[in-house]
Amino acid sequence: MESRILGYVDGRLKESERLDVEKHLAECAPCALRVNEFSAVAGLLDELPLIEPSAEFDMRVHARVAAEPAAKASWWAWMHFSPRIAFAASMLLLLTLWLGYRTGTPTIAPNIPNDDQAMMQDLPVLEDHDVLQNFEPLKDLPPGPEDDDAEAQQPQRM
């Protein structure tokens, strides 16, 4: 209603909008009071004498407008240097970089004992399945829990 009140007081609303405002004003006392206040101000302004500018004033205004340098309509006109914008952009860039380095994912080395680390360095050599399968020292090891599970899942051969 706030946006329609001045249009209603000035008589600029369409018929349907005017009827909606009048319906609202019948139910809403604060809006009706506001319309009465705006109407009173409009009535006071109507009582003031209308001041016509002199012909000399009109000529001076036209002369000043004509004397103004024509603004260059350049595509690059919006890029004029502004210290405030440059400062704000540089601070935004610094903040972005700082937050990026601060919240980056840190590389945490896994907590592995030294013996295991030495073994993991040789892991590419141990990846060959055929070498591991025929490696004699591994055959002497007792079967672990993983081996029992693997054997239980494989079908029995006859």
MORAKA-V917575 format. One record per residue. N is the residue number from 0. RES is the residue in three letters. PSI is psi as a letter, one per 30 degrees, with the letter a starting at -180 (999 if undefined). OMEGA is omega in degrees with one decimal (999 if undefined). D_CENTER is the distance of its C-alpha to the mean C-alpha in whole Angstrom. Layout:
n: [N:N]
res: [RES:RES]
psi: [PSI:PSI]
omega: [OMEGA:OMEGA]
d_center: [D_CENTER:D_CENTER]
//
This chain:
n: [0:1:2:3:4:5:6:7:8:9:10:11:12:13:14:15:16:17:18:19:20:21:22:23:24:25:26:27:28:29:30:31:32:33:34:35:36:37:38:39:40:41:42:43:44:45:46:47:48:49:50:51:52:53:54:55:56:57:58:59:60:61:62:63:64:65:66:67:68:69:70:71:72:73:74:75:76:77:78:79:80:81:82:83:84:85:86:87:88:89:90:91:92:93:94:95:96:97:98:99:100:101:102:103:104:105:106:107:108:109:110:111:112:113:114:115:116:117:118:119:120:121:122:123:124:125:126:127:128:129:130:131:132:133:134:135:136:137:138:139:140:141:142:143:144:145:146:147:148:149:150:151:152:153:154:155:156:157]
res: [MET:GLU:SER:ARG:ILE:LEU:GLY:TYR:VAL:ASP:GLY:ARG:LEU:LYS:GLU:SER:GLU:ARG:LEU:ASP:VAL:GLU:LYS:HIS:LEU:ALA:GLU:CYS:ALA:PRO:CYS:ALA:LEU:ARG:VAL:ASN:GLU:PHE:SER:ALA:VAL:ALA:GLY:LEU:LEU:ASP:GLU:LEU:PRO:LEU:ILE:GLU:PRO:SER:ALA:GLU:PHE:ASP:MET:ARG:VAL:HIS:ALA:ARG:VAL:ALA:ALA:GLU:PRO:ALA:ALA:LYS:ALA:SER:TRP:TRP:ALA:TRP:MET:HIS:PHE:SER:PRO:ARG:ILE:ALA:PHE:ALA:ALA:SER:MET:LEU:LEU:LEU:LEU:THR:LEU:TRP:LEU:GLY:TYR:ARG:THR:GLY:THR:PRO:THR:ILE:ALA:PRO:ASN:ILE:PRO:ASN:ASP:ASP:GLN:ALA:MET:MET:GLN:ASP:LEU:PRO:VAL:LEU:GLU:ASP:HIS:ASP:VAL:LEU:GLN:ASN:PHE:GLU:PRO:LEU:LYS:ASP:LEU:PRO:PRO:GLY:PRO:GLU:ASP:ASP:ASP:ALA:GLU:ALA:GLN:GLN:PRO:GLN:ARG:MET]
psi: [e:e:f:f:e:e:e:e:e:f:g:f:l:l:e:e:e:e:e:e:e:e:e:e:f:f:f:j:e:e:e:e:e:e:e:e:e:e:e:e:e:e:e:e:e:f:f:k:k:k:k:k:k:l:e:e:e:e:e:e:e:e:e:e:e:e:f:k:k:k:k:k:i:k:f:g:f:f:g:k:k:j:e:e:e:e:e:e:e:e:e:e:e:e:e:e:e:e:e:e:e:e:g:l:j:k:j:k:k:k:i:k:l:e:e:e:e:e:e:f:e:g:e:e:e:g:f:j:e:e:e:e:e:g:j:e:f:f:f:f:k:l:k:l:e:e:e:e:e:e:e:f:f:k:k:k:k:999]
omega: [-178.4:-177.2:-177.9:-173.8:-179.5:176.5:178.1:-179.7:-179.2:180.0:-177.9:-177.6:173.2:-176.5:-178.1:178.3:179.5:179.3:177.3:-179.3:-179.9:177.3:179.1:-178.6:178.7:-177.1:-172.3:-178.7:179.3:178.7:178.0:176.8:178.9:178.1:178.7:178.9:178.5:178.2:178.8:178.2:178.8:178.1:177.5:178.6:178.3:-179.7:179.6:178.5:179.7:-178.2:178.4:176.7:-179.5:179.0:178.8:178.2:179.9:-179.8:179.3:178.9:179.7:179.1:178.5:178.9:179.5:-178.7:179.1:178.0:-179.4:179.6:178.2:179.3:-178.6:177.9:-178.2:-175.7:-177.9:-176.4:178.9:-174.3:175.9:-179.5:-179.4:-179.7:178.8:179.1:-179.6:179.9:179.8:177.3:178.0:177.7:178.6:178.4:179.6:179.0:-179.0:179.3:179.2:178.7:-176.8:-175.7:178.2:-179.3:179.6:177.7:-177.9:177.7:179.0:-179.0:-176.0:176.7:-175.9:-179.9:179.3:178.3:178.3:178.8:-178.2:176.1:179.5:-176.1:179.1:178.5:-175.4:-175.1:-178.7:-174.5:-178.9:179.9:-178.9:-176.8:-178.0:-177.9:-173.4:-178.1:179.9:-179.1:-179.5:-178.1:176.3:179.6:179.0:-180.0:179.0:-178.7:178.4:178.9:-178.8:179.5:-179.1:-177.1:-179.4:177.1:-178.9:178.5:178.4:999]
d_center: [31:30:29:32:35:35:36:38:40:40:41:38:37:38:41:39:36:39:41:38:37:41:41:38:40:43:41:39:41:38:37:40:41:38:40:43:42:40:43:45:43:44:47:48:46:48:51:50:52:50:50:51:50:53:53:53:49:48:50:48:45:45:47:44:41:43:44:40:39:37:34:33:31:30:27:26:26:23:23:26:25:24:24:22:19:21:21:17:16:19:18:14:16:18:16:14:18:19:17:17:21:21:19:21:23:27:29:32:35:37:40:43:46:48:50:48:46:49:49:46:46:49:47:47:51:51:49:52:53:56:57:56:58:61:61:64:63:60:63:64:61:61:59:56:54:52:55:56:53:53:57:57:54:56:59:62:64:68]
//
